[in-house]
Amino acid sequence: MAFAQKASSSATSYTTMLCFSRANSIYDEYGVNMGCNLIGNWYTLKNFKIGSISAGGYTAFSGAIPIVCEITNNGNSWTYSHLRVYNGIIVGYWN
């Protein structure tokens, strides 16, 4: 199933904008595939698992960000905590 459009009234073919596809048919992955921007008009997107994120050519960070909690001994001793980040989203912390 597909939602498609002609780029102009004189075009002879359609461009797929939204398409349900089985794996390795029109698209590589099973699911609903998009061929256009998704504009939410400030409605909420709920209950999605994010596989990967990129913006402006940069991929999202996954890992730990150290946070200094305490500096003692005239600056010679530091105590850290860490933020856990997965695909650009803070998911927790630990000491």
C-alpha positions as CSV (number, residue, x, y, z in Angstrom):
1,M,0.0,0.0,0.0
2,A,1.3,3.4,-0.8
3,F,0.4,7.1,-0.7
4,A,2.1,8.7,-3.7
5,Q,2.0,11.9,-5.7
6,K,2.9,13.3,-9.1
7,A,5.6,16.0,-8.8
8,S,3.4,18.1,-11.2
9,S,0.2,17.7,-13.1
10,S,2.2,16.8,-16.3
11,A,4.5,14.2,-14.6
12,T,4.2,10.7,-15.9
13,S,5.2,8.8,-12.7
14,Y,4.4,9.0,-9.1
15,T,6.8,9.5,-6.1
16,T,6.1,7.4,-3.0
17,M,5.5,9.5,0.0
18,L,4.3,6.9,2.5
19,C,4.5,3.2,1.9
20,F,3.9,-0.1,3.8
21,S,6.5,-2.5,2.5
22,R,7.6,-6.0,3.4
23,A,11.3,-6.5,4.0
24,N,13.4,-6.7,0.8
25,S,10.6,-5.7,-1.5
26,I,10.3,-2.0,-2.4
27,Y,12.3,-1.1,0.7
28,D,14.9,-3.0,2.7
29,E,13.0,-3.1,6.0
30,Y,9.5,-4.3,7.0
31,G,7.3,-1.4,8.0
32,V,5.9,2.0,7.0
33,N,8.5,3.9,5.0
34,M,8.5,7.7,4.5
35,G,9.6,9.6,1.4
36,C,8.7,13.0,2.8
37,N,9.0,15.2,5.9
38,L,6.7,14.4,8.8
39,I,5.1,17.6,10.2
40,G,3.4,17.1,13.5
41,N,1.9,20.6,14.0
42,W,2.8,20.4,17.7
43,Y,1.0,17.2,18.4
44,T,2.7,14.7,20.7
45,L,4.6,11.7,19.3
46,K,4.1,8.9,21.9
47,N,5.5,5.4,22.6
48,F,8.3,5.2,20.1
49,K,11.6,3.4,20.4
50,I,14.3,5.4,18.8
51,G,16.9,3.4,16.8
52,S,19.2,6.2,15.8
53,I,19.1,10.0,15.6
54,S,21.0,12.4,13.4
55,A,20.7,16.2,12.9
56,G,22.7,18.4,10.6
57,G,24.9,15.5,9.6
58,Y,25.9,14.6,13.2
59,T,24.8,11.4,14.9
60,A,23.6,11.3,18.4
61,F,26.0,10.6,21.3
62,S,25.8,7.4,23.3
63,G,28.1,7.0,26.4
64,A,28.9,8.7,29.7
65,I,29.4,12.4,30.5
66,P,31.4,13.0,33.6
67,I,30.0,15.6,36.0
68,V,32.3,17.1,38.7
69,C,30.4,16.9,42.1
70,E,33.1,18.0,44.5
71,I,36.6,19.5,44.4
72,T,38.7,19.1,47.6
73,N,42.3,19.2,48.7
74,N,43.0,22.6,47.1
75,G,41.8,21.4,43.7
76,N,43.9,18.2,43.8
77,S,41.0,15.8,44.4
78,W,37.8,15.6,42.4
79,T,34.7,13.5,42.9
80,Y,32.6,12.6,39.8
81,S,29.2,11.3,38.9
82,H,28.2,10.5,35.3
83,L,25.2,11.0,33.1
84,R,24.3,8.0,30.9
85,V,23.3,9.1,27.4
86,Y,21.8,6.8,24.7
87,N,21.2,8.2,21.2
88,G,21.3,11.8,22.6
89,I,18.8,11.2,25.4
90,I,19.8,11.2,29.0
91,V,18.7,7.9,30.4
92,G,20.2,7.9,33.9
93,Y,23.2,8.7,36.1
94,W,25.6,6.9,38.5
95,N,28.2,7.8,41.0
